[in-house]
Amino acid sequence: MLVEIVVCVFLAIGGLFGLVGSFGLLKLQDTMQRLHAPTKATTLGIGGVLIASMLYFLLIKDSFSFHELMITLFLFLTAPISAHFLAQTHISLRMKQSDLPESGGAYGWSLFDDPPVMDKPSEPAAPTQAPH
């Protein structure tokens, strides 16, 4: 009975974070604000459901499910990284460096301070001659 309650609590937590993340995605006005809601829904909402699934299979079915653990780790690692990339893209497309506040760091906003990476045409390698 206690195990079922714990599984239900994790399912409810996952569902609650999913609902709040969906609501935040619809109601927040700015792109940067909207970016925060789905990343939390992914990380905490789906994470709660996967933890509930792991506990169910481990404690009720007596089998360890390695798949849910790998999915949880993958989501916990990729959600912040993808949110960072989306935020950088938004900043680079919509804002000027003068519109941003001071970064407080020694290097400023690296998005604007780093030199752009240009694709250079590859030069053919010089043929090497074997010594005679």
FIKOLZA-1660 file (N, C-alpha, C; in steps of 0.1 Angstrom, whole numbers, plus 5000, padded with zeros to 4 digits):
% residues 132
   i   px   py   pz ch aa at
   1 5008 4988 5000  A  M  N
   1 5000 5000 5000  A  M CA
   1 5009 5013 5000  A  M  C
   2 5019 5013 5008  A  L  N
   2 5028 5024 5009  A  L CA
   2 5035 5027 4995  A  L  C
   3 5039 5016 4989  A  V  N
   3 5046 5017 4976  A  V CA
   3 5036 5023 4966  A  V  C
   4 5024 5019 4966  A  E  N
   4 5014 5025 4956  A  E CA
   4 5012 5040 4959  A  E  C
   5 5012 5044 4971  A  I  N
   5 5010 5058 4975  A  I CA
   5 5022 5066 4970  A  I  C
   6 5034 5061 4971  A  V  N
   6 5046 5068 4967  A  V CA
   6 5046 5069 4951  A  V  C
   7 5042 5058 4944  A  V  N
   7 5041 5059 4930  A  V CA
   7 5030 5069 4926  A  V  C
   8 5019 5069 4932  A  C  N
   8 5008 5079 4929  A  C CA
   8 5013 5093 4932  A  C  C
   9 5020 5095 4942  A  V  N
   9 5025 5109 4945  A  V CA
   9 5035 5114 4934  A  V  C
  10 5044 5105 4929  A  F  N
  10 5052 5109 4918  A  F CA
  10 5045 5111 4906  A  F  C
  11 5034 5103 4903  A  L  N
  11 5026 5106 4891  A  L CA
  11 5018 5119 4892  A  L  C
  12 5013 5122 4904  A  A  N
  12 5006 5135 4906  A  A CA
  12 5016 5147 4905  A  A  C
  13 5028 5145 4910  A  I  N
  13 5038 5156 4909  A  I CA
  13 5041 5158 4894  A  I  C
  14 5044 5147 4887  A  G  N
  14 5047 5148 4873  A  G CA
  14 5035 5155 4865  A  G  C
  15 5023 5151 4868  A  G  N
  15 5011 5157 4861  A  G CA
  15 5010 5171 4864  A  G  C
  16 5012 5175 4877  A  L  N
  16 5011 5189 4881  A  L CA
  16 5021 5198 4874  A  L  C
  17 5034 5193 4873  A  F  N
  17 5044 5201 4866  A  F CA
  17 5041 5202 4851  A  F  C
  18 5036 5191 4846  A  G  N
  18 5032 5191 4832  A  G CA
  18 5021 5201 4829  A  G  C
  19 5011 5202 4838  A  L  N
  19 5000 5211 4837  A  L CA
  19 5004 5226 4838  A  L  C
  20 5013 5228 4848  A  V  N
  20 5018 5242 4850  A  V CA
  20 5027 5246 4839  A  V  C
  21 5035 5237 4833  A  G  N
  21 5043 5240 4822  A  G CA
  21 5035 5243 4810  A  G  C
  22 5024 5236 4807  A  S  N
  22 5015 5239 4796  A  S CA
  22 5008 5252 4797  A  S  C
  23 5003 5254 4810  A  F  N
  23 4997 5267 4812  A  F CA
  23 5006 5279 4811  A  F  C
  24 5019 5277 4815  A  G  N
  24 5029 5288 4814  A  G CA
  24 5032 5290 4799  A  G  C
  25 5033 5280 4791  A  L  N
  25 5036 5281 4777  A  L CA
  25 5025 5289 4770  A  L  C
  26 5013 5288 4774  A  L  N
  26 5002 5295 4768  A  L CA
  26 5000 5309 4773  A  L  C
  27 5003 5312 4786  A  K  N
  27 4999 5324 4792  A  K CA
  27 5011 5335 4792  A  K  C
  28 5023 5330 4792  A  L  N
  28 5034 5340 4793  A  L CA
  28 5036 5347 4780  A  L  C
  29 5039 5360 4780  A  Q  N
  29 5039 5368 4768  A  Q CA
  29 5052 5367 4760  A  Q  C
  30 5063 5368 4767  A  D  N
  30 5076 5370 4761  A  D CA
  30 5082 5356 4757  A  D  C
  31 5090 5356 4747  A  T  N
  31 5096 5343 4743  A  T CA
  31 5106 5338 4753  A  T  C
  32 5113 5346 4760  A  M  N
  32 5122 5342 4770  A  M CA
  32 5115 5337 4782  A  M  C
  33 5103 5342 4785  A  Q  N
  33 5095 5337 4796  A  Q CA
  33 5089 5324 4792  A  Q  C
  34 5084 5323 4780  A  R  N
  34 5078 5310 4776  A  R CA
  34 5088 5299 4775  A  R  C
  35 5101 5302 4773  A  L  N
  35 5111 5292 4772  A  L CA
  35 5113 5285 4786  A  L  C
  36 5110 5292 4797  A  H  N
  36 5112 5286 4810  A  H CA
  36 5102 5276 4813  A  H  C
  37 5089 5278 4809  A  A  N
  37 5079 5269 4813  A  A CA
  37 5080 5255 4808  A  A  C
  38 5082 5253 4795  A  P  N
  38 5083 5239 4790  A  P CA
  38 5096 5231 4794  A  P  C
  39 5107 5239 4797  A  T  N
  39 5118 5232 4802  A  T CA
  39 5116 5226 4816  A  T  C
  40 5109 5234 4824  A  K  N
  40 5105 5228 4837  A  K CA
  40 5095 5217 4836  A  K  C
  41 5086 5218 4827  A  A  N
  41 5076 5207 4825  A  A CA
  41 5083 5195 4821  A  A  C
  42 5093 5196 4812  A  T  N
  42 5100 5184 4807  A  T CA
  42 5109 5178 4818  A  T  C
  43 5116 5187 4825  A  T  N
  43 5126 5182 4835  A  T CA
  43 5118 5176 4847  A  T  C
  44 5109 5183 4853  A  L  N
  44 5103 5178 4865  A  L CA
  44 5090 5170 4862  A  L  C
  45 5082 5174 4852  A  G  N
  45 5070 5166 4849  A  G CA
  45 5073 5152 4844  A  G  C
  46 5080 5152 4833  A  I  N
  46 5083 5138 4828  A  I CA
  46 5092 5131 4837  A  I  C
  47 5101 5138 4844  A  G  N
  47 5110 5131 4854  A  G CA
  47 5102 5125 4865  A  G  C
  48 5091 5131 4870  A  G  N
  48 5083 5125 4880  A  G CA
  48 5076 5113 4875  A  G  C
  49 5071 5113 4863  A  V  N
  49 5064 5102 4858  A  V CA
  49 5074 5090 4855  A  V  C
  50 5086 5093 4851  A  L  N
  50 5095 5082 4849  A  L CA
  50 5100 5077 4862  A  L  C
  51 5102 5085 4872  A  I  N
  51 5106 5080 4885  A  I CA
  51 5095 5071 4891  A  I  C
  52 5082 5075 4889  A  A  N
  52 5071 5066 4893  A  A CA
  52 5071 5053 4886  A  A  C
  53 5074 5053 4873  A  S  N
  53 5075 5041 4865  A  S CA
  53 5086 5032 4870  A  S  C
  54 5098 5038 4873  A  M  N
  54 5109 5030 4878  A  M CA
  54 5106 5024 4892  A  M  C
  55 5099 5031 4901  A  L  N
  55 5095 5026 4914  A  L CA
  55 5085 5015 4912  A  L  C
  56 5076 5017 4903  A  Y  N
  56 5065 5006 4901  A  Y CA
  56 5072 4993 4897  A  Y  C
  57 5080 4994 4887  A  F  N
  57 5086 4981 4882  A  F CA
  57 5096 4976 4892  A  F  C
  58 5103 4984 4900  A  L  N
  58 5113 4979 4909  A  L CA
  58 5106 4973 4922  A  L  C
  59 5096 4980 4927  A  L  N
  59 5090 4976 4940  A  L CA
  59 5078 4967 4938  A  L  C
  60 5070 4968 4927  A  I  N
  60 5058 4960 4926  A  I CA
  60 5060 4948 4916  A  I  C
  61 5067 4950 4905  A  K  N
  61 5069 4940 4895  A  K CA
  61 5082 4932 4898  A  K  C
  62 5090 4937 4907  A  D  N
  62 5103 4930 4911  A  D CA
  62 5113 4929 4899  A  D  C
  63 5113 4940 4890  A  S  N
  63 5123 4940 4879  A  S CA
  63 5128 4954 4878  A  S  C
  64 5141 4955 4876  A  F  N
  64 5147 4969 4874  A  F CA
  64 5146 4973 4860  A  F  C
  65 5140 4985 4857  A  S  N
  65 5139 4990 4844  A  S CA
  65 5149 5000 4841  A  S  C
  66 5159 4997 4834  A  F  N
  66 5170 5005 4831  A  F CA
  66 5167 5016 4820  A  F  C
  67 5156 5013 4812  A  H  N
  67 5152 5023 4802  A  H CA
  67 5147 5036 4808  A  H  C
  68 5139 5036 4818  A  E  N
  68 5134 5048 4824  A  E CA
  68 5145 5056 4830  A  E  C
  69 5155 5049 4836  A  L  N
  69 5167 5057 4842  A  L CA
  69 5174 5064 4831  A  L  C
  70 5176 5058 4820  A  M  N
  70 5184 5064 4809  A  M CA
  70 5176 5076 4803  A  M  C
  71 5163 5074 4801  A  I  N
  71 5154 5085 4796  A  I CA
  71 5155 5097 4806  A  I  C
  72 5154 5094 4819  A  T  N
  72 5154 5105 4829  A  T CA
  72 5167 5112 4828  A  T  C
  73 5178 5105 4828  A  L  N
  73 5192 5112 4827  A  L CA
  73 5193 5120 4814  A  L  C
  74 5188 5114 4803  A  F  N
  74 5189 5121 4790  A  F CA
  74 5181 5134 4791  A  F  C
  75 5169 5134 4797  A  L  N
  75 5160 5146 4798  A  L CA
  75 5167 5156 4807  A  L  C
  76 5172 5152 4818  A  F  N
  76 5178 5161 4828  A  F CA
  76 5191 5168 4822  A  F  C
  77 5197 5161 4812  A  L  N
  77 5209 5167 4806  A  L CA
  77 5206 5176 4794  A  L  C
  78 5196 5172 4786  A  T  N
  78 5193 5179 4774  A  T CA
  78 5184 5191 4775  A  T  C
  79 5175 5191 4785  A  A  N
  79 5165 5202 4786  A  A CA
  79 5172 5215 4788  A  A  C
  80 5182 5216 4798  A  P  N
  80 5188 5229 4800  A  P CA
  80 5197 5233 4788  A  P  C
  81 5203 5224 4781  A  I  N
  81 5212 5227 4770  A  I CA
  81 5203 5232 4758  A  I  C
  82 5192 5225 4755  A  S  N
  82 5184 5230 4744  A  S CA
  82 5177 5244 4748  A  S  C
  83 5174 5246 4760  A  A  N
  83 5169 5259 4764  A  A CA
  83 5179 5270 4762  A  A  C
  84 5192 5267 4765  A  H  N
  84 5203 5276 4764  A  H CA
  84 5205 5280 4749  A  H  C
  85 5204 5270 4740  A  F  N
  85 5205 5272 4726  A  F CA
  85 5194 5281 4720  A  F  C
  86 5182 5278 4725  A  L  N
  86 5170 5286 4720  A  L CA
  86 5171 5300 4725  A  L  C
  87 5176 5302 4738  A  A  N
  87 5178 5316 4743  A  A CA
  87 5188 5323 4735  A  A  C
  88 5199 5317 4732  A  Q  N
  88 5210 5323 4724  A  Q CA
  88 5205 5327 4710  A  Q  C
  89 5197 5318 4704  A  T  N
  89 5192 5321 4691  A  T CA
  89 5182 5333 4691  A  T  C
  90 5174 5334 4702  A  H  N
  90 5165 5345 4703  A  H CA
  90 5173 5358 4705  A  H  C
  91 5183 5358 4713  A  I  N
  91 5191 5370 4716  A  I CA
  91 5198 5374 4703  A  I  C
  92 5204 5365 4696  A  S  N
  92 5211 5369 4684  A  S CA
  92 5202 5374 4673  A  S  C
  93 5190 5369 4672  A  L  N
  93 5181 5373 4661  A  L CA
  93 5173 5386 4664  A  L  C
  94 5170 5388 4677  A  R  N
  94 5160 5399 4681  A  R CA
  94 5166 5410 4688  A  R  C
  95 5178 5409 4693  A  M  N
  95 5184 5420 4702  A  M CA
  95 5197 5425 4697  A  M  C
  96 5200 5437 4700  A  K  N
  96 5213 5443 4697  A  K CA
  96 5221 5443 4710  A  K  C
  97 5234 5444 4709  A  Q  N
  97 5242 5443 4721  A  Q CA
  97 5239 5455 4730  A  Q  C
  98 5236 5466 4724  A  S  N
  98 5233 5478 4733  A  S CA
  98 5220 5477 4741  A  S  C
  99 5211 5467 4736  A  D  N
  99 5198 5465 4744  A  D CA
  99 5200 5457 4756  A  D  C
 100 5211 5449 4757  A  L  N
 100 5213 5440 4768  A  L CA
 100 5219 5447 4780  A  L  C
 101 5216 5442 4792  A  P  N
 101 5222 5448 4804  A  P CA
 101 5236 5443 4805  A  P  C
 102 5244 5450 4813  A  E  N
 102 5258 5445 4816  A  E CA
 102 5258 5431 4821  A  E  C
 103 5267 5423 4816  A  S  N
 103 5268 5409 4820  A  S CA
 103 5274 5407 4834  A  S  C
 104 5282 5416 4838  A  G  N
 104 5289 5415 4850  A  G CA
 104 5301 5406 4850  A  G  C
 105 5304 5400 4838  A  G  N
 105 5315 5391 4837  A  G CA
 105 5327 5398 4830  A  G  C
 106 5338 5392 4829  A  A  N
 106 5350 5398 4823  A  A CA
 106 5349 5399 4808  A  A  C
 107 5341 5390 4802  A  Y  N
 107 5340 5388 4788  A  Y CA
 107 5328 5394 4782  A  Y  C
 108 5318 5399 4789  A  G  N
 108 5306 5404 4784  A  G CA
 108 5297 5393 4778  A  G  C
 109 5289 5397 4768  A  W  N
 109 5280 5387 4762  A  W CA
 109 5288 5380 4751  A  W  C
 110 5291 5368 4753  A  S  N
 110 5300 5360 4744  A  S CA
 110 5293 5359 4730  A  S  C
 111 5280 5359 4730  A  L  N
 111 5272 5358 4718  A  L CA
 111 5276 5370 4708  A  L  C
 112 5279 5381 4714  A  F  N
 112 5282 5393 4706  A  F CA
 112 5297 5396 4705  A  F  C
 113 5305 5392 4715  A  D  N
 113 5319 5395 4716  A  D CA
 113 5328 5385 4709  A  D  C
 114 5323 5373 4707  A  D  N
 114 5331 5363 4700  A  D CA
 114 5331 5366 4685  A  D  C
 115 5342 5364 4678  A  P  N
 115 5342 5367 4663  A  P CA
 115 5333 5356 4657  A  P  C
 116 5326 5360 4646  A  P  N
 116 5318 5350 4639  A  P CA
 116 5326 5340 4633  A  P  C
 117 5321 5328 4632  A  V  N
 117 5327 5317 4626  A  V CA
 117 5323 5317 4611  A  V  C
 118 5332 5318 4602  A  M  N
 118 5329 5318 4588  A  M CA
 118 5334 5305 4582  A  M  C
 119 5326 5300 4573  A  D  N
 119 5330 5288 4566  A  D CA
 119 5340 5292 4555  A  D  C
 120 5352 5287 4556  A  K  N
 120 5362 5290 4547  A  K CA
 120 5362 5279 4537  A  K  C
 121 5364 5282 4524  A  P  N
 121 5365 5271 4514  A  P CA
 121 5378 5264 4517  A  P  C
 122 5377 5251 4516  A  S  N
 122 5388 5243 4519  A  S CA
 122 5398 5244 4508  A  S  C
 123 5411 5246 4511  A  E  N
 123 5421 5246 4501  A  E CA
 123 5426 5233 4498  A  E  C
 124 5429 5230 4486  A  P  N
 124 5434 5216 4483  A  P CA
 124 5448 5215 4489  A  P  C
 125 5450 5203 4494  A  A  N
 125 5463 5201 4501  A  A CA
 125 5474 5200 4490  A  A  C
 126 5485 5205 4493  A  A  N
 126 5496 5204 4483  A  A CA
 126 5501 5190 4482  A  A  C
 127 5503 5185 4470  A  P  N
 127 5507 5171 4469  A  P CA
 127 5521 5169 4475  A  P  C
 128 5523 5158 4481  A  T  N
 128 5536 5155 4487  A  T CA
 128 5543 5146 4478  A  T  C
 129 5556 5149 4477  A  Q  N
 129 5564 5141 4468  A  Q CA
 129 5573 5132 4477  A  Q  C
 130 5574 5120 4473  A  A  N
 130 5582 5111 4481  A  A CA
 130 5597 5114 4477  A  A  C
 131 5606 5113 4487  A  P  N
 131 5620 5116 4484  A  P CA
 131 5625 5105 4475  A  P  C
 132 5634 5109 4465  A  H  N
 132 5640 5099 4455  A  H CA
 132 5652 5094 4461  A  H  C
% end
